[in-house]
Amino acid sequence: MRKDVRILLVGEPKVGKTSLIMSLVSEEFPDEVPLRAEEITIPADVTPERVPTHIVDYSGRTICGIFDPLLSLSLLQANVICIVYSVNNKKSIEKVTSHWIPLINDRTDKDSRVPLILVGNKSDLVEHSSMETILPIMNQYSEIETCVECSAKNLKNISELFYYAQKAVLHPTGPLYCPEEKEMKSSCVKALTRIFKISDLDNDGILNDNELNFFQRTCFNMPLAPQALEDVKNVVRRNMTDGVKDNGLTLKGFLFLHTLFIQRGRHETTWTVLRRFGYDDDLELTQEYLFPLLKIPPDCTTELNHNAYLFLQSVFDKHDKDRDCALSPDELKDLFKVFPYMPWGPDVNNTVCTNEQGWITYQGYLSQWTLTTYLDVQRCLEYLGYLGYSIIHEQESQAAAITVTRNKRIDLQKKQTQRNVFRCNILGARGSGKSGFLQAFLGRNLARQRRIREEHKSYYAISTAYVYGQEKYLLLHEVLPDFDFLSEADLACDVVCLVYDISNPRSFEYCAKAYKKYFMDSKTPCMIIATKSDLHEVRQHYSLSPLDFCRKHKLHPPQPFTCNTADAPNKDIYTKLTTMAMYPHAKLCCMCACNRCTFCICQNLLNCELLRSVRTKLYGAVLNRHMTQTDLKNSTFWLRASVGATVFAVLGFAMYKALLKQR
């Protein structure tokens, strides 16, 4: 909404411009009328639309056929122009088309025409109406909003005149409706179609009674009575055959209702809806709506909160019509119909998890939103705005969906974190297997990776990892191997992964130099990955072997990794990276496979056959509910359950003591 409205009155001398203003202010016809009234401001609390209104008088006597700079300035500043004529003076009516409208069109911006209102004053002096003469003029000029006949002397239609002027600014007809074609403009149809799709919560193409009431409450702060709701649908039924379906309002019926509102002069109804959903006077989503203010202190990250994930889950469920927990290309296209453009390109399919058909899964869908929030929160706010988050969840703005994490230094001091997204930067020489390492995190072996087209390649991969039973997001970022020009963004992360190819004798040298130059004195934990471990290992052309280098710098031994597997690659390495990112202060001895340290003993216990059988039985009993009474009475089962519970208790105590000792 505009902060104020500026009304300018122009017209021939002696038509009563000043009298109209004086009669409005004093509520009586003035005995003496000045040559020109001073600018008057009407406070917001006494206007129907609750907007301050400035009324400016222009004296035609100062023109005298000469260019008047004061008139030009007034025309440029005006939001609406009232051309006043006298209903008993034919010459003043002729001047509307021969002088005033051409003058206004010449002196104002051609791209944004100012709305005009024709005002026939002195209606008390005649018994006939001037509308027969004015109607052809209104049909000729589309910028004319309406015509009002009034009388400053007996105060007829004075308040209505200025109300219509205010309404022409706040609720203009021009952006909504084309009078010549008698239908809504395409931009208005596009905006209302988006509003319909957002309000259609189950995506069945129909607004049922619950959805209509939610829409009514959202826009007008009050629900419709059942009879009023039925009356609205009956109006649509009487005028079109496919406007109501299954007792709900279709898109055609929704658009028809708004066309009817506009044709009957109730523009404010349509404008109230449009503005509630973020549109400005040009039917574009406002910057304030798409990009609400969000302060992010240095060294803090941004994540989606629980309510945002619930909203995104509902959007996914709304468009996953075949219920296969993945979005087909058509379903994804349908989801993004409320966007002015397609926000996700082919690279997204190589950034998150997909199914065998290459469709983005539910987990991949949430992961991409998490990635966008972490890397570009402003874009995330924009996307949530298109989806109508603040409207559906009845929040002030999309900023309510974002959690700004605390400073990372505080996490290090307290030795704990509340963050859910951790970034791992992958560095390594060309051909060392960085891209393969990223794609393996998404469950793709070498055979599937070879099917990825070069132009669809992504330098990011994001998915979930479980650390001590907590689900966290790990974001992998492949840093381009330009050793001398690593920026702060390339170095800012929670954990670093230095990758080298065991079959390339010159591959490890890059990792060693990068570590010594950028990470040796930093507090960022590092891990060295020995990729292509299925190939023959050659001696690295460096002064120290990778294992000796790690021992010298007190790093974990190089972790062997390969994505050349028959099935999906093993993901244990990613859990270790997430653990290092969550607990950078802890020097965990958990990556050696020595079978002597606490971690290895715990891992062996977790993977033992006894616990696996107990876990399988428990899952069958609790989750699947397929266990019979005979199984429950079986003493062997309960013996295994008891032993398993005991082992879990001992394991938990051992891990607690190990972590306590490290602290």
Sequence and secondary structure as in RCSB ss.txt:
>XXXX:A:sequence
MRKDVRILLVGEPKVGKTSLIMSLVSEEFPDEVPLRAEEITIPADVTPERVPTHIVDYSGRTICGIFDPLLSLSL
LQANVICIVYSVNNKKSIEKVTSHWIPLINDRTDKDSRVPLILVGNKSDLVEHSSMETILPIMNQYSEIETCVEC
SAKNLKNISELFYYAQKAVLHPTGPLYCPEEKEMKSSCVKALTRIFKISDLDNDGILNDNELNFFQRTCFNMPLA
PQALEDVKNVVRRNMTDGVKDNGLTLKGFLFLHTLFIQRGRHETTWTVLRRFGYDDDLELTQEYLFPLLKIPPDC
TTELNHNAYLFLQSVFDKHDKDRDCALSPDELKDLFKVFPYMPWGPDVNNTVCTNEQGWITYQGYLSQWTLTTYL
DVQRCLEYLGYLGYSIIHEQESQAAAITVTRNKRIDLQKKQTQRNVFRCNILGARGSGKSGFLQAFLGRNLARQR
RIREEHKSYYAISTAYVYGQEKYLLLHEVLPDFDFLSEADLACDVVCLVYDISNPRSFEYCAKAYKKYFMDSKTP
CMIIATKSDLHEVRQHYSLSPLDFCRKHKLHPPQPFTCNTADAPNKDIYTKLTTMAMYPHAKLCCMCACNRCTFC
ICQNLLNCELLRSVRTKLYGAVLNRHMTQTDLKNSTFWLRASVGATVFAVLGFAMYKALLKQR
>XXXX:A:secstr
  S EEEEEEESTTSSHHHHHHHHHHSS  SS  SS   EEE GGGSTTS  EEEEE  GGGTTTS  HHHHHHH
HH SEEEEEEETT HHHHHHIIIIIHHHHHHHS SSS   EEEEEE GGG SS SHHHHHHHHHH TTEEEEEE 
BTTTTBTHHHHHHHHHHHHHS STTTEETTTTEE HHHHHHHHHHHHHH TT SSEE HHHHHHHHHHHHSS   
HHHHHHHHHHHHHH SSSEETTEEEHHHHHHHHHHHHHTT HHHHHHHHHHTTB TTSSB HHHHS      TT 
 EEE HHHHHHHHHHHHHH TT SSEE HHHHHHHGGGSSS    GGGGGTS B TTS EEHHHHHHHHHHHHHH
 HHHHHHHHHHHTHHHHTT SSGGGGEEE   HHHHHHHT     EEEEEEEE TTSSHHHHHHHHTT  HHHHT
TS GGG  SEEEEEEEETTEEEEEEEEE    GGG  HHHH SSEEEEEEETT TTHHHHHHHHIIIIITTSSS 
EEEEEE TTS     SSSS HHHHHHHTT    EEE    SSS   HHHHHHHHHHH TT     SS  S SHHH
HHHHHHTSHHHHHHHHHHHIIIII    HHHHH HHHHHHHHHHHHHHHHHHHHHHHHHHHH 
